[in-house]
């Protein structure tokens, strides 16, 4: 198999974008990635377009986006894995290149969430669960993850203050990220006093819906070395899944088994251990999710995730810097764009271009992208 590198990245600001269509936000990210790679549009041999299609008014968004980006008649692929869509999209592009079918592939993740009303979004998100056995009972995404939070607190003694520390950290770094939706720091008091959404999760424990797009351009080793002096190599990939229904996942909701499996695969392929990771982007749709991710990715012992953030070991300068671009909690969560945005951040970190949030000497990064209520998980390990 051919080695595959990332040679260009781009991203829109995540925000409410009533001024732009899905075509236009995809183009913004694509244009920035082309400029970053310093290549022409005609050099792209295929595109992978990623979104959670149940949010899109357009039934086949890959077609209209490929047309608007001027990529016809070259092949385009539509990839959907709910919130993990563009994490899976990067894996798809890697496979297309490593197999020898193509040499340069663009991955475009996008979503326009704010065209739907809040109640419509919650109804659609609730259908991420099994529509026969769970969704009819009315669960929302905050309610699903609140069950995980309650279980983790009961088993390990995780506290509301430890959950709040995740929000404080990520908003701290979001304030330094011009692409983030929220660029304001928060205090412990503000998090704990924010409106209750689904106990114990409060408003500032939850990420926000957003509009946005991110683009990753991948190339074969031969092409990458001609395009850039700073290729970022895809060293490891992992993909796991879990049962759709929570009742099929066992009695204790304290771990995402799809993450455990995806991480195992990625570490093995990259031939690294958790201790070798210099910086990580993990899926923090809710504060408790980030804490569970610490444990599932083996950044700490099981049950010690709350202590890890309490001791500020996931800040820059700590044992394992995590989400130092603000994560979903500060950047916002345009579902189909999130995984590609995580990888963009890591590419900038590994190239030493992360500004105030730069992790000194970062050489290996890990992106963790969770789909739905933990039905899918993509883990990607990058290396310079």
GIMORA-V252192 format. One record per residue. N is the residue number from 1. RES is the residue in one letter. SS is DSSP state (~ for helix, > for strand, _ for the rest). OMEGA is omega in radians with two decimals (999 if undefined). D_CENTER is the distance of its C-alpha to the mean C-alpha in Angstrom with 1 decimal. Layout:
# GIMORA-V252192
n,res,ss,omega,d_center
N,RES,SS,OMEGA,D_CENTER
N,RES,SS,OMEGA,D_CENTER
This chain:
# GIMORA-V252192
n,res,ss,omega,d_center
1,X,_,3.11,26.1
2,X,_,2.96,25.3
3,X,_,-3.08,23.0
4,X,>,3.13,20.1
5,X,>,2.97,18.8
6,X,>,-3.06,16.5
7,X,>,3.14,19.0
8,X,>,3.13,17.5
9,X,>,3.09,14.5
10,X,>,-3.14,14.5
11,X,>,2.96,12.9
12,X,_,2.89,14.7
13,X,_,3.07,15.0
14,X,_,-3.05,13.0
15,X,>,2.93,16.0
16,X,_,-3.05,18.6
17,X,_,3.08,19.8
18,X,_,-3.09,23.0
19,X,_,-2.99,24.4
20,X,_,3.06,22.4
21,X,_,3.09,21.8
22,X,~,3.09,18.9
23,X,~,-3.02,20.9
24,X,~,3.12,21.3
25,X,~,3.07,17.7
26,X,~,-3.14,16.8
27,X,~,3.13,19.8
28,X,~,-3.13,19.0
29,X,~,-3.14,15.8
30,X,~,-3.14,17.8
31,X,~,3.14,20.8
32,X,~,3.14,19.1
33,X,~,3.08,17.7
34,X,~,3.13,21.2
35,X,~,3.12,22.8
36,X,~,-3.13,20.6
37,X,~,-3.09,21.7
38,X,_,3.05,25.1
39,X,_,3.12,25.6
40,X,_,-3.14,27.1
41,X,~,-3.10,25.5
42,X,~,3.12,28.2
43,X,~,3.10,26.8
44,X,_,-3.07,23.7
45,X,_,3.12,24.9
46,X,>,3.10,22.3
47,X,>,3.06,19.2
48,X,>,-3.07,16.3
49,X,>,-2.95,15.2
50,X,>,3.02,12.2
51,X,_,2.99,12.2
52,X,_,-2.86,13.0
53,X,~,-3.14,16.6
54,X,~,3.03,18.2
55,X,~,-3.00,17.3
56,X,_,3.03,18.9
57,X,_,3.11,22.7
58,X,_,-3.05,22.9
59,X,_,-3.14,23.2
60,X,_,-3.04,22.3
61,X,~,-3.14,20.0
62,X,~,-3.12,19.7
63,X,~,-3.08,23.4
64,X,~,3.14,23.7
65,X,~,3.09,20.9
66,X,~,3.10,22.4
67,X,~,-3.09,25.7
68,X,~,3.12,24.8
69,X,_,3.11,23.3
70,X,_,-3.06,26.5
71,X,_,3.06,25.3
72,X,_,0.10,27.9
73,X,_,-3.12,29.6
74,X,_,-3.03,27.1
75,X,_,3.03,25.0
76,X,>,-3.09,21.7
77,X,>,3.08,19.5
78,X,>,-3.11,17.7
79,X,>,3.13,14.7
80,X,_,3.02,13.6
81,X,_,-3.10,11.7
82,X,~,-3.07,11.0
83,X,~,-3.12,7.4
84,X,~,-2.99,6.7
85,X,~,-3.06,8.9
86,X,~,2.94,7.8
87,X,~,3.08,6.8
88,X,~,3.11,10.3
89,X,~,3.10,11.5
90,X,~,3.09,11.4
91,X,~,3.13,13.3
92,X,~,3.12,15.6
93,X,~,3.09,16.5
94,X,~,-3.13,17.1
95,X,~,3.12,19.4
96,X,~,-3.11,21.2
97,X,~,-3.09,22.0
98,X,~,3.11,22.8
99,X,_,-3.12,25.1
100,X,_,-3.14,27.0
101,X,_,-3.12,26.6
102,X,_,3.11,25.0
103,X,_,3.14,24.7
104,X,>,-3.09,22.3
105,X,>,3.07,19.5
106,X,>,3.03,17.2
107,X,>,3.14,13.8
108,X,>,3.05,13.2
109,X,>,-3.10,10.4
110,X,>,2.94,11.9
111,X,>,2.92,12.9
112,X,>,-3.07,15.9
113,X,_,-2.93,15.7
114,X,_,3.02,18.7
115,X,_,3.08,21.3
116,X,_,3.02,21.5
117,X,_,-3.12,23.2
118,X,~,-3.13,21.6
119,X,~,3.10,23.7
120,X,~,3.12,22.7
121,X,~,-3.13,18.9
122,X,~,3.13,19.7
123,X,~,3.13,21.9
124,X,~,3.14,19.5
125,X,~,3.12,16.7
126,X,~,3.12,19.6
127,X,_,2.97,20.2
128,X,_,3.03,17.0
129,X,_,-3.12,19.5
130,X,_,-3.04,22.7
131,X,_,3.06,24.7
132,X,_,-2.95,27.9
133,X,_,-3.12,27.7
134,X,_,-3.04,25.2
135,X,~,-3.13,24.3
136,X,~,-3.14,28.0
137,X,~,2.97,28.1
138,X,_,3.13,25.9
139,X,_,3.03,22.9
140,X,_,3.11,20.0
141,X,~,3.08,16.5
142,X,~,-3.13,17.7
143,X,~,3.10,20.6
144,X,~,-3.06,18.8
145,X,~,3.03,16.8
146,X,~,3.08,20.0
147,X,~,3.07,21.6
148,X,~,-3.14,19.3
149,X,~,-3.14,20.0
150,X,~,-3.14,23.7
151,X,~,-3.12,23.9
152,X,~,3.13,22.3
153,X,~,-3.12,24.6
154,X,~,-3.08,27.6
155,X,~,-2.99,27.2
156,X,~,3.14,26.1
157,X,_,3.07,27.4
158,X,_,-3.03,24.0
159,X,_,3.07,25.0
160,X,~,3.12,23.9
161,X,~,3.10,24.3
162,X,~,3.04,21.9
163,X,~,-3.11,19.3
164,X,~,-3.13,20.3
165,X,~,3.08,19.9
166,X,~,3.12,16.1
167,X,~,3.14,16.3
168,X,~,3.13,19.0
169,X,~,-3.03,17.1
170,X,~,3.05,13.9
171,X,~,3.09,16.3
172,X,~,3.14,18.5
173,X,~,3.06,16.0
174,X,~,3.12,14.9
175,X,_,3.14,18.6
176,X,_,-3.02,18.5
177,X,_,-3.11,15.8
178,X,_,3.12,17.5
179,X,_,-3.06,14.5
180,X,_,3.09,13.5
181,X,_,-3.12,14.9
182,X,_,-3.07,16.7
183,X,_,-3.13,18.6
184,X,_,3.10,20.9
185,X,_,3.08,21.2
186,X,_,3.13,22.2
187,X,_,3.07,24.7
188,X,~,-3.12,25.1
189,X,~,-3.14,27.7
190,X,~,3.13,25.6
191,X,~,-3.08,22.8
192,X,~,-3.12,25.4
193,X,~,3.13,27.5
194,X,_,-3.00,24.8
195,X,_,3.10,25.4
196,X,>,3.13,25.0
197,X,>,3.06,22.6
198,X,>,-3.00,22.8
199,X,_,0.13,24.6
200,X,_,-3.06,23.6
201,X,>,3.13,20.5
202,X,>,-3.06,21.4
203,X,~,-3.11,20.1
204,X,~,2.95,18.6
205,X,~,-2.99,16.9
206,X,>,3.04,14.8
207,X,_,-3.11,12.1
208,X,_,3.03,13.6
209,X,>,-3.10,13.5
210,X,_,2.99,13.4
211,X,>,3.10,14.3
212,X,>,3.13,12.8
213,X,>,3.05,11.9
214,X,>,-3.10,10.7
215,X,>,3.09,12.7
216,X,>,3.08,12.9
217,X,>,-3.11,16.5
218,X,>,-3.13,17.5
219,X,>,3.03,21.1
220,X,>,-3.10,23.5
221,X,~,-3.12,25.1
222,X,~,-3.13,28.2
223,X,~,-3.09,26.7
224,X,~,-3.10,24.1
225,X,~,3.07,27.1
226,X,~,-3.06,28.9
227,X,~,-2.97,26.1
228,X,_,3.02,25.0
229,X,_,-3.09,26.3
230,X,_,3.09,22.9
231,X,_,3.03,20.9
232,X,>,-2.98,17.8
233,X,>,2.99,18.2
234,X,>,-3.04,16.0
235,X,>,-3.09,17.7
236,X,>,3.12,16.2
237,X,>,3.06,14.2
238,X,>,3.13,14.0
239,X,>,-3.13,13.5
240,X,>,3.11,14.8
241,X,>,3.10,15.9
242,X,_,3.07,17.7
243,X,_,3.13,20.5
244,X,_,-3.06,19.8
245,X,_,3.12,22.3
246,X,~,-3.12,22.0
247,X,~,3.12,25.7
248,X,~,-3.06,25.0
249,X,~,3.13,22.8
250,X,_,-3.02,25.7
251,X,_,-3.06,27.2
252,X,_,3.14,24.8
253,X,_,-3.10,21.3
254,X,_,-3.12,20.3
255,X,_,3.02,17.9
256,X,_,-3.03,15.4
257,X,~,3.10,17.3
258,X,~,3.09,14.8
259,X,~,3.14,12.8
260,X,~,-3.12,16.2
261,X,~,-3.13,17.1
262,X,~,3.13,14.0
263,X,~,3.12,14.4
264,X,~,-3.14,18.1
265,X,~,-3.06,17.9
266,X,~,3.11,15.7
267,X,~,-3.12,18.0
268,X,~,-3.11,21.0
269,X,~,-3.12,20.2
270,X,~,-3.11,19.5
271,X,_,3.09,22.5
272,X,_,3.06,21.0
273,X,_,3.11,20.9
274,X,~,-3.11,18.5
275,X,~,-3.12,21.0
276,X,~,-3.11,20.5
277,X,_,-3.13,16.9
278,X,_,-3.11,17.4
279,X,>,-3.07,14.0
280,X,>,2.97,10.7
281,X,>,-3.13,7.2
282,X,_,-3.02,6.5
283,X,_,-3.09,5.4
284,X,_,3.11,8.3
285,X,_,3.02,9.2
286,X,>,-3.08,12.6
287,X,~,-3.13,14.3
288,X,~,-3.13,15.6
289,X,~,3.13,12.3
290,X,~,-3.14,11.6
291,X,~,3.10,15.3
292,X,~,3.12,15.2
293,X,~,3.09,12.4
294,X,~,-3.05,14.7
295,X,~,-3.12,17.4
296,X,~,3.12,15.8
297,X,_,3.08,14.6
298,X,_,3.00,18.1
299,X,_,3.07,17.7
300,X,_,3.12,20.5
301,X,_,3.09,23.0
302,X,_,3.13,22.4
303,X,_,-3.09,23.2
304,X,_,-3.11,22.8
305,X,~,3.11,19.3
306,X,~,3.13,21.0
307,X,~,-3.12,23.5
308,X,~,3.12,20.9
309,X,~,3.11,19.5
310,X,~,3.13,23.1
311,X,_,3.10,24.3
312,X,_,3.13,21.6
313,X,_,3.11,20.8
314,X,_,2.97,17.1
315,X,_,2.97,18.2
316,X,_,-3.07,19.1
317,X,_,3.12,22.3
318,X,_,-3.10,21.5
319,X,_,-3.07,21.2
320,X,_,3.13,17.4
321,X,>,-3.07,15.6
322,X,>,3.06,12.2
323,X,_,-3.11,10.0
324,X,_,2.92,12.9
325,X,_,-3.13,11.5
326,X,_,3.13,11.5
327,X,~,3.12,8.1
328,X,~,-3.07,7.6
329,X,~,-3.14,11.3
330,X,~,-3.10,12.6
331,X,~,-2.92,10.6
332,X,_,-3.00,10.6
333,X,>,2.96,8.5
334,X,_,-2.75,9.7
335,X,~,-3.07,8.3
336,X,~,-3.10,8.7
337,X,~,-2.95,7.5
338,X,~,-3.11,4.0
339,X,~,3.12,3.2
340,X,~,3.09,6.5
341,X,~,3.09,6.4
342,X,~,-3.10,5.0
343,X,~,3.06,7.7
344,X,~,3.13,10.0
345,X,~,-3.11,10.1
346,X,~,3.09,11.1
347,X,~,3.11,13.5
348,X,~,3.10,15.1
349,X,~,-3.06,15.5
350,X,~,3.05,17.1
351,X,_,3.13,19.3
352,X,_,-3.05,20.3
353,X,_,-3.00,19.3
354,X,_,3.04,17.3
355,X,~,-3.07,20.4
356,X,~,-3.09,20.9
357,X,~,-3.09,17.8
358,X,_,3.01,18.7
359,X,_,-3.03,18.9
360,X,_,3.06,22.3
361,X,_,-3.10,22.8
362,X,_,-3.13,19.2
363,X,_,-3.13,19.5
364,X,>,3.13,16.9
365,X,>,3.14,13.2
366,X,>,3.05,10.7
367,X,>,-3.12,7.0
368,X,>,-3.04,6.2
369,X,>,-3.07,4.3
370,X,>,-3.13,7.0
371,X,>,3.09,9.0
372,X,_,-3.14,11.8
373,X,_,-3.11,13.8
374,X,_,3.06,12.7
375,X,_,-3.11,14.4
376,X,>,3.03,11.9
377,X,>,3.04,9.8
378,X,>,3.03,8.8
379,X,>,-3.13,9.5
380,X,>,3.10,10.4
381,X,>,-3.12,13.0
382,X,>,-3.08,14.2
383,X,>,3.05,17.7
384,X,_,999,20.4
